[in-house]
Amino acid sequence: MSENLILASTSAYRVKLLAQLGIPFEQAAPDYTEITVANESPEQRSRRLAEGKAGSINLSVQSDDIILGSDQVAHMADGTLLHKPGGFDAAREQLLRCSGQWVSFTTGICLRSHSDTMVVDSETFRIRFRPLTETIIESYLRRDQPYDCAGSLKAEGLGITLIGETDGRDINTLYGLPLMLLSDYLINLNILL
């Protein structure tokens, strides 16, 4: 691999996931402000935000680096977006609303070079929350504090106990980076394997 892969993210979750592929990469903080666009599907939103994050990393004209941007959108069946709650009360309200419901986690990816965008895609992983009591929710929130997680779900921690069913190709999509989808593209670009 002559190119360097650069992850446009400050997420410790994405760093850990990308490291599983066993390829060297660097990390850079994207300089991108997320905005809401009316009537945008979760797929469109996750792809647009991933592309914006990847595009915010400046590369020199002669660089062979490949930038990976990613963003996750959690949403209910009725289209309601479930943002990162930021605190206990908002997380509690989200989880009460999600109790017994199917929630989709759509994660967009963008791979780009200095000259063009090579890939913009997304994958969705669905979960059905178990019926959740206030006691279960409050115990989970005190232990895992998932306030920086879309939909208040930190599935790689105690949050896995809140899930009753799953539906999707790659559980890593739920964790924040669709490794199977990403691998498809990295193999085609001769970056992986």
C-alpha positions in Angstrom: 0.0 0.0 0.0 1.6 3.3 -1.1 -1.3 5.4 0.2 -1.7 6.3 3.8 -5.2 5.9 5.2 -6.4 8.8 7.4 -9.4 8.4 9.6 -11.3 11.7 9.8 -12.7 11.2 13.3 -11.9 11.8 16.9 -14.1 8.8 17.9 -12.3 6.2 20.0 -14.9 3.7 18.9 -14.1 4.2 15.2 -10.3 4.0 15.9 -10.8 0.7 17.7 -13.0 -0.7 14.9 -10.7 0.4 12.1 -7.7 -1.1 13.9 -9.4 -4.5 13.6 -8.6 -4.5 9.8 -4.9 -4.6 10.6 -3.9 -1.8 8.2 -1.9 1.2 9.4 -3.8 4.5 9.6 -3.5 7.9 11.0 -6.2 9.9 12.7 -7.2 13.6 12.0 -9.9 15.7 13.6 -12.4 16.8 11.0 -13.2 20.5 10.9 -16.8 20.2 9.9 -20.0 21.6 11.4 -23.0 19.3 11.1 -26.2 21.0 9.9 -29.7 19.6 9.4 -31.2 19.4 6.0 -35.0 19.2 5.7 -36.5 16.1 4.3 -33.2 14.2 4.1 -33.4 10.5 4.6 -31.1 8.9 7.2 -29.1 7.3 4.4 -28.6 10.7 2.7 -27.8 12.4 6.0 -25.2 9.8 7.1 -23.5 9.9 3.6 -23.5 13.7 3.5 -22.0 14.0 6.9 -19.4 11.3 6.2 -18.4 13.2 3.0 -18.3 16.5 4.8 -16.0 15.1 7.4 -13.7 13.5 4.8 -13.7 16.7 2.8 -12.7 18.8 5.7 -9.3 17.2 5.9 -6.8 19.1 3.8 -4.4 17.1 1.6 -1.5 18.4 -0.4 -1.9 18.1 -4.2 0.8 15.5 -4.5 -0.5 13.4 -1.6 -1.5 9.7 -2.2 -3.4 9.7 1.1 -6.9 8.3 1.3 -9.3 9.9 3.8 -12.0 7.9 5.5 -15.0 9.9 6.9 -17.9 8.3 8.7 -21.1 9.3 10.5 -23.9 7.4 12.2 -27.5 8.3 12.2 -29.9 6.6 14.6 -33.6 6.8 13.7 -36.9 5.2 14.7 -39.3 3.6 12.2 -41.3 6.8 11.9 -38.1 8.7 10.8 -37.5 10.4 14.1 -33.7 11.0 14.5 -32.1 10.0 17.8 -29.1 12.3 18.3 -26.3 12.0 20.8 -28.2 12.9 24.0 -25.4 14.8 25.8 -26.7 14.0 29.3 -28.7 11.8 31.6 -32.2 13.3 31.2 -32.1 13.3 27.3 -30.8 9.8 27.3 -33.4 8.6 29.7 -36.2 10.1 27.5 -34.7 8.6 24.3 -34.6 5.1 25.8 -38.1 5.3 27.3 -39.3 6.2 23.8 -37.3 3.3 22.3 -38.5 0.7 24.7 -39.8 -2.3 22.7 -39.3 -0.5 19.4 -37.2 -1.1 16.3 -34.4 1.5 15.8 -32.1 1.7 12.8 -28.5 2.8 12.9 -27.3 3.9 9.5 -23.6 4.6 9.2 -22.3 6.4 6.2 -18.7 6.2 4.9 -16.7 8.3 2.4 -13.3 7.5 1.0 -11.6 10.3 -0.9 -8.2 11.4 -2.2 -6.9 14.9 -2.7 -8.5 15.1 -6.1 -11.8 13.3 -5.8 -14.4 11.4 -3.8 -14.0 7.7 -4.6 -16.8 6.2 -2.5 -19.8 7.4 -0.6 -22.1 4.7 0.8 -23.9 3.6 3.9 -25.2 0.5 5.6 -28.0 0.1 8.1 -28.2 -2.2 11.1 -31.5 -2.5 13.0 -32.2 -3.5 16.6 -35.3 -4.0 18.6 -35.0 -2.7 22.2 -36.3 -5.0 24.9 -39.1 -3.6 27.0 -37.2 -1.2 29.2 -38.3 -0.1 32.7 -37.1 3.2 34.3 -35.0 1.2 36.7 -33.2 -0.7 33.9 -32.6 2.5 32.0 -31.3 4.5 34.9 -29.0 1.7 36.0 -27.6 1.4 32.5 -27.1 5.2 32.2 -25.3 5.4 35.5 -22.9 2.6 34.5 -22.2 3.2 30.8 -23.0 7.0 30.5 -23.7 6.7 26.7 -24.2 10.4 26.3 -21.9 10.6 23.3 -23.6 7.8 21.5 -26.4 8.1 18.9 -29.6 6.8 20.3 -28.1 6.6 23.8 -26.9 3.1 22.9 -23.4 2.0 23.7 -23.8 -1.6 22.4 -20.2 -2.4 22.9 -20.8 -2.1 26.6 -23.8 -2.8 28.9 -26.1 -1.4 26.2 -26.0 -4.9 24.5 -28.3 -6.0 27.3 -31.0 -3.6 26.1 -31.2 -5.3 22.7 -33.9 -8.0 22.1 -33.4 -8.6 18.4 -31.1 -7.6 15.6 -31.3 -7.4 11.8 -28.4 -6.6 9.6 -25.3 -7.8 7.8 -22.6 -6.3 10.1 -22.9 -5.5 13.8 -20.0 -3.2 13.5 -22.4 -0.8 11.7 -24.1 -0.5 15.0 -20.8 0.2 16.7 -20.1 3.1 14.3 -18.1 1.8 11.3 -19.5 -0.8 8.8 -16.3 -2.9 8.5 -17.7 -5.3 5.9 -18.8 -2.5 3.6 -15.6 -0.6 4.2 -13.6 -3.8 3.5 -15.4 -4.3 0.2 -14.1 -0.8 -1.0 -10.6 -1.1 0.5 -10.1 -4.4 -1.2 -11.2 -2.9 -4.6 -8.9 0.0 -4.0 -6.0 -2.4 -3.3 -5.6 -0.9 0.2 -6.6 -4.1 2.0 -5.4 -7.6 1.2 
